[in-house]
Amino acid sequence: MDHFLYRDGTLYAEDVPITEIAAAVGTPFYVYSTATLLRHFRLFDEALEGIDHLVCYAMKAASNQAILKTLAKAGAGMDVVSVGEYLRARAAGVPGDRIVFSGVGKTEDEIRTALTGGIRQFNVESEPEMEVINAVALDLGVVAPITVRVNPDVDAKTHAKIATGKSENKFGIPIARASEVYAHAARLPGLEVVGIDVHIGSQLTDLEPFRLAYAKVAELTERLRAEGHDIRRLDLGGGLGIPYTRSNEAPPLPVEYGAMIKETLGHLGCEIEIEPGRLIAGNAGLMVSRVIYVKSGEGRDFLILDGAMNDLIRPAMYEAHHDIDPVQEPAPGTERRPYDIVGPVCETGDTFAKQRNMPPMAAGDLIAFRSAGAYGAVMASEYNTRPLIPEVLVKGDQFAVIRPRPTFDEIINRDTIPEWV
Ligand SMILES: *Cc1c(COP(=O)(O)O)cnc(C)c1O
């Protein structure tokens, strides 16, 4: 559920007409709904009620500081995957002891910055990384809290580019080697082992892969405890999928996910961390774009937009589907017709949708890409020297630009030309 609904024939973000934002900031832009962000965060928080837990928002999904602060004020921790994200979370006011640091290639500098600034835990992905964290911690005279990310070798049944829990993926250590790796960690004086971490992929639409993975984590918890490790925290990763189409079968709800967690892991008495990203931000954001031209081709019509693959890359990168709606609601009974909906970039991959049924559209019309809040703005680039598009946050009847559109001068002046050119 989200807060982007039609009122009197116009699409609104909460109590603000999209047309009003478009007039104020120009197109294309991203717009997020505070109420939707908070609703999704609370669904997870409530799903884990009754057990000690922390919902660490995976900020790579949408990392604007206004979004981070909104969620942190509601009680969220953060899951970061780079020192840039760590510093961004800190700048948004998130305390270090509510930030977990994930990622397969943390550098020594990144580890040093996080250890100096304060961190809840590192989710360690390899033995070489463990050695580096230990060395940095000893150098700083501190002890680094860690979990080890285990790879449970389960098939997440999602898009291959975002499946992470099979043994052939680059993530984590094989669960079969866990005893050895935990024994290694226990010998390193700069580390304090606090738990186990697992994350099997993104956009999962079925609970079964999670259940399989978490059952393996439960077994491993008992085994590692028997081997003398104080396993008191389980980080279960993110990955719960969202409905990208209205017609789609609905993915499991956070409440069902939470019940499954309690069922598989509740008896262990561990603190539970989860790292949802997409489900919190995905349906809390739209990308709004304007039709520049309607072009009639051989047997098909194209809607050419001012938004492109550099602004929202998911269709080009993952063959992702986004529902696309006109901002002006068509009159009931309006006949729909198929359009190919494309951006202006010189690549055939710059296609958002093929033969999508829409009401008749004209140049100047606004359209909204739904479910664009996660992995949208954060994956944007300035390919074709197209400026990063603005982000807008709505709360009730207020809206604010939370990242302005850069000027062309700002973009162009970032280059420096050596004297000898
Ligand atoms: C990407 C990622 C997440 C978030 O995944 P979503 O599908 O957005 O919920 C959480 N944890 C880790 C380690 C990740 O890499």
The ligand as an SDF file (V2000), in Angstrom:
LIG
                    3D

 15 15  0  0  0  0  0  0  0  0999 V2000
   21.0760   -5.3000   -0.7310 C   0  0  0  0  0  0  0  0  0  0  0  0
   21.2020   -5.7740    0.6580 C   0  0  0  0  0  0  0  0  0  0  0  0
   20.1200   -5.6370    1.5500 C   0  0  0  0  0  0  0  0  0  0  0  0
   18.7820   -5.0660    1.1480 C   0  0  0  0  0  0  0  0  0  0  0  0
   18.0830   -5.8640    0.2540 O   0  0  0  0  0  0  0  0  0  0  0  0
   16.5890   -5.4620   -0.1420 P   0  0  0  0  0  0  0  0  0  0  0  0
   16.2180   -6.4360   -1.1730 O   0  0  0  0  0  0  0  0  0  0  0  0
   16.6110   -4.0780   -0.6430 O   0  0  0  0  0  0  0  0  0  0  0  0
   15.7490   -5.5980    1.0930 O   0  0  0  0  0  0  0  0  0  0  0  0
   20.3210   -6.0210    2.8510 C   0  0  0  0  0  0  0  0  0  0  0  0
   21.5110   -6.5420    3.2770 N   0  0  0  0  0  0  0  0  0  0  0  0
   22.5510   -6.7040    2.4350 C   0  0  0  0  0  0  0  0  0  0  0  0
   23.8160   -7.2720    2.9570 C   0  0  0  0  0  0  0  0  0  0  0  0
   22.4330   -6.3290    1.1050 C   0  0  0  0  0  0  0  0  0  0  0  0
   23.4610   -6.4920    0.2800 O   0  0  0  0  0  0  0  0  0  0  0  0
  1  2  1  0
  2  3  1  0
  2 14  2  0
  3  4  1  0
  3 10  2  0
  4  5  1  0
  5  6  1  0
  6  7  2  0
  6  8  1  0
  6  9  1  0
 10 11  1  0
 11 12  2  0
 12 13  1  0
 12 14  1  0
 14 15  1  0
M  END
$$$$
